[in-house]
């Protein structure tokens, strides 16, 4: 892998960190807050593609594990990977990969195709991993956690739509940059 690939992945890991400074929205019925970082997962996968999008999330999560307080609410350290959000955090890697894979395979990247990729990778994949892990960690039944997680769907659909508008424009703009074009 070339240095430019690492730089691109690190840049999107940094974007995830910046999104972590936006305050989380706590919900009274679940220990997992609403965070704006999932839109970062969608943008990273859509812009960087499967491999680099996933790598950006790995870099970000390793930085968090090392203690950097970059998660929403200023959280960081190894303890977050043993808490109720652990499955959602780890799912960011798979989510970015799936979004990247789906957007790379699109003949022409449109907002509609990106939106569909975001719903699959940025919502379905994240929930498929995050909900069972939250149920296991908290000891709350899978059905109850699933029902509580439905409160996140409207916001996740909005984030999917926003990323769907941004990603095709960002990819077009970044393709004009010679170093990005060669790396992608």
N, C-alpha and C positions, 0 to 999 in steps of 0.2 A: 504494500500500500504506500502511496506517495505522501509526502509531507502535506500537500494541499488537502488531501482527504482528511488527515488528522485535524488540520486547521478548520475545515468546514464542520466536522463533527464537534469540535470544541466550541466553535462559534454558536452552534445550536444548543449545546449544553449550557453555554452562558445565557442564552435567551431563556432557557428553562429556569435558570437561577433568578433572572430578572423578574420573570412571571411569579416566582415564589415570594417576591416582596409585596405583591398585591395581597391584601388581607383575605384570609379564608372566611367563608360564611358557615358558621357552625349551625347544625340542625339539632334540635332537642332530642330527637328520636334515634340518632345514629352517631357513633363516635367518629365517623369519617366526615370531614367538612367538605363543602363545595370549594374547589380550587380552580384557579384559572390556568394551571399548568397543563391540563389535558389538551388545551388548544396548542400548546407548544409541541406536544407529542404529534398532533395531527400535522402541524406545519413542518416539523422536522422530517417526518416520513414522506410527506408530499413533495417537499423541495429536494431533499437529499437522496431519496430512494430508499430501498429496503435495507441494504447493508449499512450505509452511512447513517441513515435515520436511527437504526437500532444502536449503532455505535455511539451516536450522540447521547442516547439515553443511558447507555452503560457508563460513559464518562461522567454524566451528571450524577447518576446513582452512586458511583464510586466516590465522587466528591462529597456527596451527602453522607455516605458511610464513614468517610474520613473525619466527619464532624462539622463540615460546613453547614451552617443553618440556612439552607437554601430552599427548604420546603415551605409551603404556605404556613404562616404563623411562626416562622423562624425556627422550625424544627430541623434537626440533623443528628447524625451519629448512628451507631449501629442499632440502638433501641427502636428506631422507627421501623426497622425491618422485622421486628417481633410484635408490632402493634396492629391494631385493626386495619390500618391502611396498607400494610405490607404487601398484600396481594395486588392491590391497585398500583403501587409503586413498581413492583417487578413487572407488572403487565405492560408498563410503558414501553419496555423493550420490544415485546411481541407486537404491541399495537403499532409502533412506528414501523416495524418490519412489514407488517401486513399492509398498512397504508401505502408504504413505499412500493411494495410488490404490485399492488393493484393499480397505482398511478403510473408505474413504469410500463405496465402492460397495456395501458390505454393507448389506442392508435393516436388519438388527439386528446390532450388533457383539457377537459372542460370543467366548469364549476359543478355541473351535474354529476359527472364521473367522480370528481374529487369528493363531493358530498357523500356519494354512495360508499367510496373507500373509507371516508371518515366514520360513517355509521358502522361499517363492518369492523375496521381496525381500531377506531378510537372510542367506540361505544361497546359493541358486542364482545370483542376480544377482552377489553378491560373488565367488563362485568363478569365474563366467563371465568376469569382468573381471580378477580378481586372479591367477588361475593363469597365463593366457597372458602377462601382464606380468611375473610372477616368472620364468617360463621365459625370456623375452627378456632380462631384466636379468641373470640369473645364467648364462645360456648352458646351462642344464640342459634336457634334452628335456621337451617338454610332457607326455609319458606319465609320466615320472619325477616331475615336479612334481605332477601330478594324483594319483598314487598316494600321495605324501608328504602331500598335503593332505587325504587321507581321514582322517588322524588327528584333524583338527579337527571332523569331523562329530558325534561324540557330544557334545562341548561346545557346539557350535552348536545342536544339537537341544535341549539343556537350556536354553540361553539363549533360544531361540525359545519354549519352553514357559513359562519364567518371565515373559517379556515378554507372552505371551498371557494370562496371569493378571492381570498388572498393568494393561495398556492399557485394557481395558474399564472397570475400576474408576477409573483415573485420568481417563479421558474423562468418566465420569459425575460424578465429584467436581468436575472443572474446569468442567463445564457449569453448575454451580451458582454459579460466580463470574461476575458480570455482565460484566466486561470481557473475560473469555475467551469467553463465550457470543456476544457481539457480534462478536468477531474471527474466530471459527472459521467 
